[in-house]
Amino acid sequence: MMISNTANLLFAAAALSVVAALPARADQTSATALPSTQFLKMPGGQIAYDDSGGTGPLVICVPGLGDMRQQYRFLAPRLVAAGFRVVTMDLPGHGESSVDWPEYSPALVGADIVAMIRHLGVSKAFIIGNSMAGGSAVWAAAEIPDNVAGIVMIDPFTRVIPTSSALLAFLKVAMLRPWGPSFWSMYYGSLYKTAPPADLDSYRAALVANLKQPGRIEATKALIFASQAPCEERIPKVHSPVLVVMGTRDSDFDDPAAEADWVATHLHGKKLMVDGAGHYPHVEYPDTVAGAVVGFMKEAQNQDGEARRN
């Protein structure tokens, strides 16, 4: 279950009025257009992705459920500028990926990440996963440990968090057509707490249009109710360097700092709390997050180089 805070859902509409009045930060104005869409064919469908190209270390960026790969429109250009090759991929049933997959789950997204790394033919890659995709990054890192240089988990769901039966019943109705896409947009907007991007309204409109397409709101709903248990079970098998990034005001968690501590402790990783940010700190404060991510990845590269020399 990927949504754990009932109050946040019920008061999302009120939160949007506050979000609309908040100013955008200057560091959110330098996003650039991403390359044209490419597709990775899988047994159950095809995954849409963008590839910046270049010869730098590969970074695969995976958004959370109910979102598109353009979520990384602010972080990706900063990573490219720092010398990395960046691939942003859509989840199954989301964005430009195909719909009607036999199954939707965080573990299967992890398998898609593994397939992407193999498809691109690199020996090592970094993985950045937001929200549900944090668990998917864990799954992938445990599956191919020698090919994962490190993982960055942004406000991640990595374990099973108990959810009330009332919330489950509410979500089953809220995510139905025809109101499901609009409900999701309302909830999505409420997750930006302090510095929403200047393009949030247009981005949400694009998100609603995408979710209205056949099969897409259904894919989002399926992932909401999918279990993180297969990913949580793999946590002890992850030996790659880990950075946990968490917004201090992420209302998806009852206690964001405690959840970040739990994830960082169990994965023997580092933690960055982004003051004032909600569920998408890399969108609200891209410079802060990019600086930490670049520093983490370069340190991981240096450590890997020293290990090889020894």
N, C-alpha and C positions, 0 to 999 in steps of 0.2 A: 504494500500500500504506500503510495508516494505522496499523499497529502495527509497530514496528521493533525492539523490544527482547525477544529471546527469553527472557532470564532472568526478566524481569518476569512473563511469562506462566507460566513453569514454577513460579515460587515465589509465585504469587498467593495460594494457599491459606494458606501460612505468614504472609504479610503480613496477611491478614484477622484473624488472632488478635491481632496488634498493634493494628490499627485499632480493634477492638472495645473495647480497654482504654483508648483515648485519650479524654480529656474533650472535650465540645463547648465551643466558645467562646461567651461571652455575646452577641457580636454576631451570632450565628446564630439568635437566638430571636425576631426581629421580623418574620419572613416573614408575609405576608398572603395570603388567598385571591385567586386571579386571576378575572377576569370569565369569563362563560360562553363556550363554544367557538363560534367562527365558522368558516366554510369559504370558501376561495378555489378556485373551479373552474378546472382546467387541462385541456388536451387529454388528458393521460394519467391524470387522477384529480383528487382534491381535497386541498388543504393545510389542515390545521387550525391555527387561530391564536386568540390572545387579544388584545384591544385595550383598554388602560386608558382610552382616550378622552382628551379634553382638547384644548387648543389649543397645547400646547407643541411644541417640535421633536420630530420623529418619530425613534424609535430602534427598529430591528428586531433582535431577538435570536434567534440561530439556534444550537441545540445541536449537539454532535458526534454521530457515528453511534452507534447502540445506546443512545440516550438520548431523553428526552422534553423538551418545551418547559418543563416544570416545573423543569428544571435551573436556571432563572433565578429561582426562587422567593425567593431572598435579594437578588439584585442588582436585579431589576425594581422592587420597592417603593421602594428607595432612589433609583432614577432618577426615578420618578414624584414622590417627595417633593421632588426637586430641580427639578421643573417640566417634565419631559419626558413626552411621550406614548410609551408603550412597547407594542410589539407583539412577542409571543413566538410563534414558529411551529414546528410539528413538521416534521421531514423527511418526504419521501415514504416511505410504508411504515412510519412510526414513529408512536408516540403515538396520536392520533385521525385522522391522515391516512389516506387510502385505500391499499390494497395493490395488488399486481399491476400496477405501472407497467411500461411497455415496457422501461425502462432505469433504472439507478440510478448516479449519478456525482456528484462534487463540482461539476462544471460545470453539470449540470442543476439542482442545488440553487441554484447562482448564478442560473440563469434563473428559478427560483421566487422568489428574492429580488427580482429585477427586476420580475417580474409583480406581486408584493405591493406594491412601491412605486407602481407605476402604478395598481393597483387602489385604493389608498388616496387617490390623487389629490393627493399633495403634491409640491412642487417639489424638495425636498431631504430626504434622510433619512440618519441615521447607521446603520451596520451593525455589530453585534457578532457575531462568529463564533468558536465554540470548536472546537478540534481540527480535524477535517476541514473544518468550515464556515469556518475561516479562509481556506482556499483558495477556497471559494465566495464569500466576501466580496470577494476579489481579482477573481474573474471578474466579479461584478456591478459593481464600481467601474470596471472597464475598459470594461464594456458601456455604461453610462450615466454617464459622468464628471460631467456637469453636474447630475445628480440625487443624487449621493452627497456628503454634507457631510464625511464622514470614516469611517474604519473602525477598529474595535478588534478585535484578533486575540488571543484567549486560548489560549495553548499551541497554536499553530496548526501544522497540516501544510499547507505551501504549495508544496512541491516534491517531486519523486520522490526517495525515499530507498531505496537498495538494501536488499533483504530476502533473507535466506538461503532456499534451497530447502527446508531442513529446517523452518523456521518456517512457510513457506507450506503444506507438507504437513500439519503439525500443525494449523494453523488450519482447513484444509478439513475435517478430522475433528471438531475441537473444536466447530465451529459447526453441526454436524448436530443434528437432532432425534433422540431426545427430550432429550438432555443439553445442547444448545446454550444455551438461556436460562439455565440454572443456571451453566454455565461462564462465560458473559458476566458474570453477576452477581458471581461470584467475582473475575474479572479487574477488573471495574469498581470493586469495593470496595478493591482493592489500590492504586488510583490516588490515594486520599486518604492523605496521609502524616503530617500533624501534628495537624490540627484538624478531623476529620471532623464533619459536622453531627449534631446530636442525633437527627435523623430518618433517618439513613442506612439503618438496617435496614428501616424501613417503606418507604422510597423504593426500595430494592433489591427488596423484595418486589413492589411495584407494577410495577417494571421487568420483573421475571420474568413476572408475569401478563400484561403487555402483549406481551412477546416470544413468549409461548406461543400467542398468537392467530395464526390462519392467515396466512402470508405475511410476518410481521414479522421473525422471526429470519433469514429468507431475504433480506430487504431489508438488514438489518444486514450480513450476510455479503457481499452484493454490493457494498456500499459499502467494506467492508474491502479488497476486492480491486480496487476501481476505481482508476484512475490519476489522479494530480494533475497530469499533464503539461499538459492544456489550461489549467489555472489558472496553473501556473508560467510558461507561455508569455506570459501576459498581464501579468505583473509589471511590465515596462517601460512598460506603458500606463496604470498607475495613477498619478494625480496628486493624489488626495485626501490629506488629512492622515491619518497612520497612528500608532496606538499599539499596541505589542506588549507583552502581559502574559504573563509566564512564571513558573511555580513553580520554585524552585531545585531541588526534589527530584522533578521530573517524570521518572519512569522510562520514559516512552514515548520519551525521547530519550537517547542516550548522553551528550550534553553539552548540557543545557538552555540554559545561558548562551550557548554558541557558536551554537546554533540561533536563539536570540532575536536575537543580534547579526547573523546572516546575514539574517534576515527584515527587521529594522529597517534595515540598511544598504541592501539592495536595494530597499526601498520608501521610503527616505529618511524613515523614521519615528522615533518615540521608543520607548524601551524601559523597562519596569518589571519588575524581578525581585522576586517575592514570596517572602521568605525562609521556608523550611520547607514551602511549599505543593507539592502534587503537580500533577496534570493539571487540577484544577478550583480554582484559587486564588480565584475569585469565589464559590465555595461555602465553602471553608475560611476565607477572610478577606474577607468581603463588604464590611466597612467600608473596609478598605485599598483594595480594588479599586474600589469605588464612588467613593471620593474622587478617585482618579486618573482614572477615566473621566469623571466630571462635569467636573473641571478641564480635561481634554483637549478635551471637546466644547464647553465654553464658550469656550476659547481659539480653537478652530477657527471658531466662530461670529463671534467678534470679528475674526479675520483676514479672513473672508469679507466682513463688513460694511465693513471698511476698503478691501478690494479693490474693492468695488462703488462706494464713494464716490470712489475715485481713477480 
